[in-house]
Amino acid sequence: MTGAACPSTTNQSIGGAQASFGWVAVAGITLAAVTEAIASTALSLGRSDIIGDTHATPDEFAWLDVGYTALKLIGFALSPWMLSRAPPRACLLVATLVMGAACGAAAFSTRLDVLIVLRAIQGVAGAVLLVSGQTILFRDYPKSGQPTLQAVFALGSVVAPATLAPPLEGWMLDAGSWTWIFFGVLPLALVAAGLMILGEKTSAPVAARESAGAGRSFDGISLALLSVALLAATFVLSQGSRWDWLAAGQIVWPGLLAGAAFGLFVLYQRTAGPNGLLDLTVFRVDNFTFAFAVSFVAGAALSGSAFLIPAFAVSVLAFTPTDAGLLLLPSGAVFASALLLAAFLIQKQRVPPFATIPVGILTIMAAMWMLSNSSAESGAPDMMPAILLRGLGLGFLFLSITLVAFSQLPPASLAAGIALFGIGRQVGGLMGVAGLQTLVDHQVAGNLAVIGGGITSGNPALAERLSSMTALLVDRGMDTGAATKAATGLLNRAVAGQASAIAFNSAFIAIALLFVVAVPLAVVFRVGLARRTKARSRLPSGSHSLIDRSR
């Protein structure tokens, strides 16, 4: 239960020169995942710069994010069918080169419509290369080495976007411009493609392996319905906080459209059976079903904390983009170390993957509780212990969930399982960020009202504070009138900073409470899956096929 179900027999023992080429291919696959990591986070710190260069309004700019994320989700859904029609290595190579070309082109364009199209292409390419890369690792490499392989792949697919990309992009913004973020993906994509071509000799012929849905017809109706649902849902989740959710028609109507399209998609999938767009038979495997459910919570914790920490540093502590990004860099080192440590424990010490999941959850909860005690006077040294603890917990959690999810899937269902797992983690991340953004916005407004209510013109403490601030500014050369206005402005900023700090503290503790609610539900869900399996094992063998067909 620590690897793929049935790896290629030609790679059961990799040694000598073949092993070197094998790790060259792994390096290429991981570097390809890094290109997606940079593309996925390219807009997080460069938002204001891109808005200025493209002359876009915030609502127009939002489509750069919505287009990328929605098309990435659609790309996840489409990837299993693509891998049933073409070799995984060909899909990975083409997707990596397309990602590099689309990012390189984005560096030379300031037209918003062109950037939106290029972001959509990047989203699809990113999904295909992630699914293709992980499918290759599970199919072509030994089962015994999967913990280490998946830990290395997670360095590019999970660690890089969460911790390594922000400081790199912040440095590029401070030293140059946002165009360098996109342009930097192009050489990485070319190097990744070169490594994959060089390491291709370790791959067994695709025809010699089982292929998921070989000869399967293209389900255009399901893809159209799911695309509408995902596009509308992505818009709702990413823009809901801005429009106060159901208070605006801009959110209500897309929400209704997403619900209707998804409902029709589910109905059509049930009638399409084995010819449907998604291979839902993977949910008959208890481990995958459990890990898929947990992926929502893990995605919310990863994306939510990765959103909150830099946002707190920039908006409350007045960090520069580079400093805010560097705040997460030590966490990335711990994250990577925890992944490799978990891989060692699972692969060499035979520790069950399930055993490290509680450790990861408890560690993340402790880190979020520590961050909830931050204030406007906090600095990087004050936050660093909690940030490092977060990286440790994420490392133990994500590798274990990955191994649990795919350890029992048959080779023919690997691509479908990886794609669905990616959708779950991505949607969980969207939901987590949307919920935390809404919480912070509402908390800031409420805190300002409460704090402002205690600041009245007749308050002696207020008068004393303004008087001392005014005197200090006058001593530094300002005239009395300007100093009085400046003191009032500084006091307003201090009040706003305090309100924001309290709001972020509430958001940090909300992530910890998410696990408090989710863990018991996950245990109950796991018990229910076990009972389902036990009940099915008692049925006559012929009745299993009837149940499967009814699903």
KOLVEXBA-858859 format. One record per residue (C-alpha): residue in one letter; x, z negated, y negated. Coordinates in pm, whole numbers, padded with zeros to 5 digits, always signed. Example, Ala and Ser with C-alpha at 12.3 -4.5 7.8 and 13.67 -1.06 7.14 Angstrom:
<sites>
A+01230-00780+00450;S+01367-00714+00106;
</sites>
This chain:
<sites>
M+00000+00000+00000;T+00291+00062-00230;G+00300+00436-00254;A+00135+00767-00189;A-00078+00827+00111;C+00109+01114+00268;P+00423+01245+00096;S+00594+01567+00181;T+00779+01547+00509;T+01073+01741+00372;N+01156+01455+00142;Q+01122+01159+00374;S+01497+01119+00345;I+01666+01241+00032;G+02041+01213+00028;G+02358+01363-00112;A+02325+01661-00343;Q+01953+01688-00268;A+01900+01334-00400;S+02081+01427-00721;F+01853+01724-00775;G+01557+01504-00686;W+01636+01262-00967;V+01701+01553-01202;A+01343+01667-01140;V+01217+01312-01194;A+01405+01300-01524;G+01244+01628-01627;I+00897+01502-01539;T+00954+01178-01730;L+01090+01361-02035;A+00784+01588-02027;A+00570+01273-02044;V+00772+01162-02348;T+00674+01483-02531;E+00310+01390-02479;A+00383+01036-02598;I+00525+01160-02928;A+00242+01408-02979;S-00025+01148-02904;T+00109+00903-03165;A+00230+01154-03426;L-00052+01079-03671;S-00051+00699-03650;L+00213+00639-03919;G+00222+00977-04097;R-00147+00982-04188;S-00110+00954-04564;D+00177+01204-04579;I-00013+01465-04379;I-00329+01414-04587;G-00123+01476-04902;D+00045+01791-04772;T-00272+01943-04624;H-00495+01837-04918;A-00747+01709-04664;T-01007+01439-04712;P-01000+01144-04468;D-01305+01288-04291;E-01138+01627-04251;F-00815+01467-04135;A-01006+01274-03868;W-01056+01598-03675;L-00682+01610-03603;D-00720+01287-03406;V-01061+01370-03259;G-00953+01718-03152;Y-00640+01594-02976;T-00805+01303-02794;A-01121+01490-02692;L-00928+01791-02560;K-00691+01559-02377;L-00988+01403-02197;I-01126+01749-02121;G-00781+01852-01998;F-00783+01557-01757;A-01114+01676-01614;L-00992+02035-01583;S-00649+01958-01434;P-00756+01904-01068;W-00917+02250-01058;M-00607+02403-01215;L-00385+02235-00957;S-00602+02375-00680;R-00535+02727-00812;A-00166+02705-00905;P+00138+02509-00780;P+00172+02172-00955;R+00526+02252-01067;A+00412+02575-01231;C+00132+02389-01411;L+00375+02121-01525;L+00633+02370-01648;V+00381+02581-01840;A+00209+02275-01989;T+00543+02133-02106;L+00645+02459-02273;V+00301+02495-02433;M+00327+02139-02566;G+00668+02216-02718;A+00549+02543-02871;A+00232+02388-03017;C+00426+02097-03169;G+00693+02331-03305;A+00427+02549-03466;A+00259+02242-03617;A+00583+02157-03798;F+00562+02481-03995;S+00195+02472-04097;T+00011+02279-04365;R-00324+02451-04307;L-00571+02199-04173;D-00764+02447-03958;V-00443+02567-03791;L-00330+02209-03729;I-00664+02121-03571;V-00631+02412-03326;L-00271+02320-03247;R-00369+01956-03190;A-00638+02068-02946;I-00380+02276-02757;Q-00145+01977-02751;G-00422+01760-02607;V-00497+01994-02316;A-00127+02051-02246;G-00060+01676-02252;A-00331+01603-01998;V-00218+01881-01762;L+00148+01777-01770;L+00062+01410-01706;V-00162+01488-01408;S+00076+01751-01270;G+00382+01529-01308;Q+00233+01226-01136;T+00082+01441-00861;I+00427+01587-00788;L+00583+01241-00769;F+00325+01119-00519;R+00321+01436-00306;D+00686+01539-00302;Y+00870+01208-00281;P+00886+00940-00011;K+00619+00674+00003;S+00885+00403+00026;G+01027+00494-00315;Q+00698+00520-00506;P+00726+00185-00693;T+01054+00293-00853;L+00935+00649-00915;Q+00611+00534-01078;A+00800+00279-01288;V+01030+00555-01416;F+00733+00783-01488;A+00558+00498-01673;L+00858+00478-01906;G+00756+00815-02045;S+00379+00801-02008;V+00306+00438-02104;V+00612+00268-02257;A+00707+00554-02490;P+00371+00590-02670;A+00319+00213-02690;T+00663+00100-02807;L+00929+00372-02844;A+00744+00643-03038;P+00634+00426-03338;P+00987+00328-03453;L+01119+00680-03397;E+00833+00829-03597;G+00863+00564-03868;W+01232+00646-03908;M+01155+01019-03929;L+00893+00952-04198;D+01124+00734-04407;A+01425+00964-04366;G+01248+01300-04380;S+00886+01404-04339;W+00606+01416-04083;T+00705+01770-03983;W+01016+01634-03810;I+00796+01434-03572;F+00635+01752-03441;F+00951+01961-03455;G+01140+01701-03253;V+00911+01762-02956;L+01030+02122-02915;P+01388+02053-02800;L+01266+01771-02576;A+01020+02010-02410;L+01294+02269-02354;V+01528+02010-02201;A+01247+01880-01980;A+01167+02232-01861;G+01535+02296-01786;L+01563+01978-01581;M+01251+02064-01384;I+01380+02412-01305;L+01719+02271-01203;G+01560+02012-00975;E+01303+02246-00821;K+01498+02288-00496;T+01381+01944-00378;S+01020+02056-00366;A+00852+02149-00041;P+00653+02475-00050;V+00310+02411-00197;A+00146+02611+00080;A+00278+02361+00333;R+00084+02075+00176;E-00283+02001+00152;S-00438+02134-00166;A-00736+01970-00330;G-01029+02202-00340;A-00838+02518-00249;G-01060+02817-00310;R-01300+02606-00510;S-01512+02797-00759;F-01495+02712-01128;D-01778+02482-01238;G-01832+02607-01593;I-02165+02433-01646;S-02023+02089-01563;L-01719+02153-01783;A-01939+02256-02077;L-02162+01949-02044;L-01869+01712-02002;S-01682+01872-02294;V-01977+01816-02527;A-02011+01456-02408;L-01640+01379-02447;L-01609+01547-02787;A-01912+01362-02925;A-01809+01031-02769;T-01455+01062-02907;F-01593+01123-03256;V-01825+00823-03228;L-01553+00587-03104;S-01289+00699-03353;Q-01516+00719-03658;G-01782+00459-03580;S-01615+00180-03777;R-01575+00399-04084;W-01947+00481-04093;D-02067+00135-03986;W-02185+00268-03651;L-02564+00298-03619;A-02615+00256-03993;A-02521+00622-04048;G-02663+00943-03905;Q-02308+01077-03875;I-02268+00839-03581;V-02622+00813-03443;W-02671+01183-03373;P-02331+01242-03204;G-02395+00927-03001;L-02730+01059-02880;L-02570+01396-02805;A-02293+01229-02603;G-02545+01027-02400;A-02769+01327-02330;A-02480+01557-02235;F-02323+01295-02008;G-02657+01226-01839;L-02707+01597-01769;F-02349+01619-01643;V-02406+01336-01394;L-02729+01495-01269;Y-02565+01834-01229;Q-02265+01682-01049;R-02496+01524-00792;T-02660+01858-00718;A-02330+02051-00720;G-02185+01837-00439;P-01835+01941-00329;N-01840+02234-00573;G-01869+02006-00877;L-01604+01982-01147;L-01484+01633-01047;D-01403+01514-00697;L-01599+01189-00694;T-01516+01117-00330;V-01218+00918-00457;F-01462+00638-00540;R-01517+00586-00166;V-01168+00430-00162;D-01209+00066-00265;N-00862+00025-00412;F-00906+00324-00639;T-01253+00216-00753;F-01124-00131-00836;A-00817+00000-01022;F-01030+00254-01210;A-01253-00027-01339;V-00950-00238-01435;S-00793+00062-01614;F-01058+00035-01888;V-00953-00322-01966;A-00582-00244-01934;G-00620+00058-02163;A-00806-00152-02420;A-00534-00420-02412;L-00247-00169-02437;S-00393+00053-02709;G-00561-00235-02892;S-00246-00444-02920;A-00035-00137-03005;F-00281-00070-03290;L-00307-00429-03416;I+00061-00527-03431;P+00187-00242-03658;A-00136-00255-03863;F-00086-00628-03922;A+00278-00572-04015;V+00198-00294-04264;S-00121-00427-04425;V-00051-00802-04428;L+00328-00841-04410;A+00399-00527-04623;F+00643-00379-04370;T+00761-00021-04412;P+00661+00229-04139;T+01011+00205-03993;D+01009-00175-03988;A+00659-00180-03839;G+00770+00056-03564;L+01089-00140-03498;L+00876-00450-03447;L+00759-00304-03114;L+01097-00172-03002;P+01221-00495-02835;S+00886-00513-02659;G+00955-00168-02518;A+01282-00287-02367;V+01107-00582-02204;F+00820-00355-02095;A+01067-00121-01923;S+01256-00411-01764;A+00930-00560-01633;L+00832-00225-01481;L+01164-00201-01298;L+01149-00566-01192;A+00796-00518-01056;A+00916-00206-00874;F+01201-00403-00718;L+00971-00685-00605;I+00718-00443-00455;Q+00964-00197-00302;K+01247-00425-00185;Q+01085-00768-00149;R+00755-00632-00010;V+00545-00816-00268;P+00187-00677-00261;P+00097-00490-00583;F-00211-00709-00623;A+00014-01015-00659;T+00163-00913-00994;I-00170-00826-01160;P-00265-01192-01236;V+00085-01253-01372;G+00049-00959-01609;I-00296-01065-01725;L-00199-01427-01791;T+00116-01321-01976;I-00074-01081-02203;M-00334-01348-02276;A-00061-01594-02374;A+00103-01335-02599;M-00222-01258-02781;W-00294-01628-02828;M+00053-01673-02982;L+00000-01378-03217;S-00334-01523-03327;N-00138-01800-03503;S+00037-01552-03736;S-00004-01577-04112;A+00076-01382-04427;E+00408-01570-04443;S+00509-01473-04088;G+00806-01249-04028;A+00947-01050-03741;P+01131-01354-03591;D+00804-01551-03586;M+00617-01276-03399;M+00896-01164-03168;P+00844-01417-02881;A+00480-01312-02847;I+00567-00942-02873;L+00829-00975-02600;L+00584-01166-02381;R+00332-00885-02430;G+00583-00629-02304;L+00653-00842-01997;G+00283-00869-01912;L+00212-00499-01961;G+00500-00408-01731;F+00370-00620-01445;L+00010-00505-01498;F+00043-00128-01528;L+00272-00055-01234;S+00060-00265-01001;I-00265-00098-01108;T-00108+00246-01058;L+00011+00168-00706;V-00319+00005-00611;A-00514+00303-00743;F-00333+00578-00553;S-00183+00411-00246;Q-00476+00497-00018;L-00589+00831-00162;P-00548+01135+00067;P-00317+01409-00067;A-00611+01642-00129;S-00766+01389-00371;L-00453+01278-00557;A-00494+01510-00856;A-00861+01415-00896;G-00779+01045-00874;I-00495+01068-01125;A-00715+01265-01366;L-01006+01019-01342;F-00769+00723-01380;G-00625+00884-01694;I-00974+00932-01836;G-01056+00568-01768;R-00743+00439-01938;Q-00788+00674-02237;V-01154+00587-02288;G-01072+00217-02249;G-00809+00255-02519;L-01055+00429-02751;M-01312+00158-02696;G-01056-00116-02751;V-00924+00026-03077;A-01278+00100-03203;G-01395-00254-03127;L-01090-00418-03282;Q-01105-00197-03592;T-01469-00291-03640;L-01391-00659-03589;V-01109-00650-03845;D-01321-00463-04102;H-01613-00705-04070;Q-01387-01009-04063;V-01202-00901-04379;A-01530-00855-04568;G-01666-01188-04444;N-01343-01375-04514;L-01324-01236-04867;A-01676-01360-04932;V-01598-01708-04800;I-01260-01743-04974;G-01391-01586-05293;G-01682-01829-05294;G-01437-02115-05329;I-01260-01956-05625;T-01469-02018-05935;S-01376-02003-06300;G-01420-02377-06341;N-01199-02473-06046;P-00907-02688-06172;A-00683-02577-05884;L-00746-02212-05971;A-00667-02268-06336;E-00347-02451-06247;R-00238-02176-06008;L-00302-01900-06265;S-00127-02100-06535;S+00185-02154-06325;M+00197-01787-06219;T+00152-01674-06579;A+00428-01904-06701;L+00662-01774-06432;L+00598-01412-06534;V+00645-01495-06900;D+00979-01655-06818;R+01080-01325-06658;G+01016-01130-06977;M+00648-01031-06973;D+00425-01095-07277;T+00144-01347-07237;G-00144-01097-07214;A+00025-00878-06951;A+00140-01185-06760;T-00216-01320-06745;K-00348-00991-06601;A-00059-00967-06358;A-00117-01326-06242;T-00483-01246-06174;G-00382-00938-05978;L-00129-01132-05772;L-00391-01395-05694;N-00637-01127-05581;R-00368-00978-05356;A-00296-01320-05208;V-00665-01373-05136;A-00694-01028-04976;G-00383-01093-04769;Q-00517-01423-04646;A-00851-01265-04557;S-00673-00988-04365;A-00444-01231-04184;I-00741-01434-04060;A-00917-01113-03953;F-00617-00995-03750;N-00585-01338-03592;S-00945-01307-03474;A-00866-00963-03332;F-00563-01093-03141;I-00764-01372-02985;A-01039-01119-02901;I-00797-00936-02668;A-00724-01263-02488;L-01097-01336-02459;L-01150-00985-02321;F-00954-01085-02013;V-01141-01415-01990;V-01462-01215-01950;A-01317-00923-01753;V-01124-01113-01486;P-01426-01289-01329;L-01619-00963-01341;A-01329-00786-01170;V-01320-01050-00895;V-01694-01014-00836;F-01657-00637-00836;R-01374-00656-00582;V-01581-00880-00355;G-01871-00635-00381;L-01646-00346-00280;A-01519-00543+00019;R-01875-00612+00131;R-01961-00243+00090;T-01672-00146+00314;K-01766-00411+00569;A-02128-00291+00575;R-02022+00070+00619;S-01791-00022+00906;R-02088-00162+01098;L-02286+00164+01072;P-02279+00424+01351;S-02015+00690+01289;G-02271+00965+01229;S-02443+00777+00951;H-02127+00773+00735;S-02146+01144+00677;L-02512+01115+00581;I-02428+00848+00324;D-02138+01051+00190;R-02355+01360+00150;S-02622+01158-00028;R-02363+01063-00286;
</sites>
